[in-house]
């Protein structure tokens, strides 16, 4: 459709940092190539130690995995054993895949997506009003920042829900993109809530999706159970080695400086285009409501501008009037805005 090589496309569909892998990650990969000739230790003691140290935890509270997706699979197996699993929708499509694998009784809770609610939700009211089962016998799966709106769920709301549900799984795959002072992570709360699981990913913030590295934080008894369920070596030696990027404070600061400037600039530029209504999310992507068919607009952007945006057809609650764009470098964002202005005109 675009009439060009995929490598020429300007890709706004994947919410991966445009800064590329940090030099520290490349150096760690190169330094550990000799590890490819032996099997990893299936307990991953060094990897767990480094992850735990980063969050000031004991290593027994951490379980590394083959990306967040693998860990969400085991979380879904545990959630499926409950009477029902509540899922805040729209939601990342892989949640449905994982939950359906274990025949979970999924109960969606729909966010109010009207124009008046674009800037905030009363999250606690939304969840509690959507309950049809006793939450003490049910699970809840959600993500914060929420995908696709990019909105943060306040920590106080999540704590209130933890006192009601049998198990809550919180996907924090995009939390690293939020400035440290604004983060609402629950990692520091796992020791007081045995019914809490937090899942993190290293692939998006550090632009390493091909390596597949994520980790879960929860009570050691639960993580030992998951360890028994899964394959012996889910994390390869090179993926385990790049955990050293967690110590790369220079790259982290550079990422926050880029995003702090680029995201509001892109938001403002999109708001200025008639017919587009972006949500003010805090992650590295923006959800945009459109007053016309996104399918047609996506086609025109590909064909005439070699730009790829993410339609929201995989979110049934959104359909053909929403799209999502990653925040990229300023010159890329300007090219997107110019192209969108032409297409919308």
C-alpha positions, 0 to 999 in steps of 0.5 A, a space after each residue: 500500500 505504501 509502495 516502499 520498503 518497510 524500513 523506509 516507513 516512519 512507524 508511529 504504531 509501536 510504542 517503543 522509545 525512539 532513542 534506540 537501545 542505550 550504549 550500555 545495553 549494546 556493551 552488555 550484549 557484546 561482553 556476554 556473547 561467550 555465554 551463548 555456549 552454555 545453558 543459563 541457570 534456570 533460577 537466574 540468581 544474578 538476574 533476580 539479584 539485579 532486578 531486586 536491588 533496583 527495587 530494593 527487594 529481596 530476590 525471592 520477590 522477583 521472577 524474570 520472564 520472556 517479556 511481560 507476555 510470558 508472565 501475564 500468561 502465568 498470572 492469567 492461569 492463576 486469575 482463571 482459577 477464581 470465580 471471575 476476572 474483571 478486565 478494565 476495557 479497552 484493554 491490551 488484546 493479549 490479556 484476552 489471549 492469556 485469559 482465554 487460554 485458561 478458560 477464565 470467566 472474563 467480566 469487562 468493566 468499560 471506561 466511560 469514553 465520552 468527551 467529558 471524561 477524557 481528562 480523568 476518571 473516578 477509577 474507583 467508582 468505575 470499577 465498583 459499579 461494574 461488579 456483578 460478583 463478590 470481588 473477594 472471590 474474583 481477580 482484577 487485571 489492569 494496566 497503569 499507565 492505561 493502554 490505550 488512554 495513557 492515563 495513570 490510575 492513582 495508587 490510592 485507588 489501587 490500594 482500595 481495590 486490593 482490600 476488596 479483590 482476591 487477586 490483582 495483577 497490575 501491568 506497569 509496562 509503561 510506568 518507566 516513561 512517567 517521571 519518577 516524581 509522578 509515578 504511581 507504581 505499586 512495587 513498594 506495596 507488594 510486601 503488605 499485599 499478598 494478593 498483588 502482582 506487578 508486571 514490568 517490561 524492560 523492552 519498551 523504555 530501553 528499546 529492546 523488544 526483540 530481546 524479550 525481557 520482563 519480570 513479575 514482583 509478588 509474594 515468593 510463594 506465588 512466584 515459586 508456583 509459576 516457576 514450576 509451571 513454566 519451561 526451564 529456560 525462559 530468559 536467554 543469556 543475552 537478555 539476562 545480561 542487558 539488565 545492566 541498563 537499569 543502572 544507566 541513569 544517564 539514559 534514563 534522564 535523557 529519555 525523560 528529558 526527551 519525552 517531557 518536551 516531545 509529548 506535550 508538543 505533539 499533544 498541542 499540535 494534534 489538538 490544533 488539527 480540526 477533527 482530532 481530539 487527543 487524550 492527555 496521557 502520561 506514557 510515550 503514546 497518545 490516544 486520539 479520537 477522530 471524527 472520520 474513518 481512521 481506516 481510510 486515514 491510515 491508508 492515506 498516510 501510508 500511501 502518500 506519506 509513508 507514515 504508519 499509525 496504529 488503528 484501534 480496531 483491536 480495541 472493540 470499544 474504540 473501533 474505527 474512530 480512534 487511533 494511537 500514535 507513539 511519541 517520537 523524536 521532534 522532527 518525526 512528530 512534526 512530519 506526522 502532524 503535517 501529514 495528518 493536517 493534509 489528510 484531515 483537510 
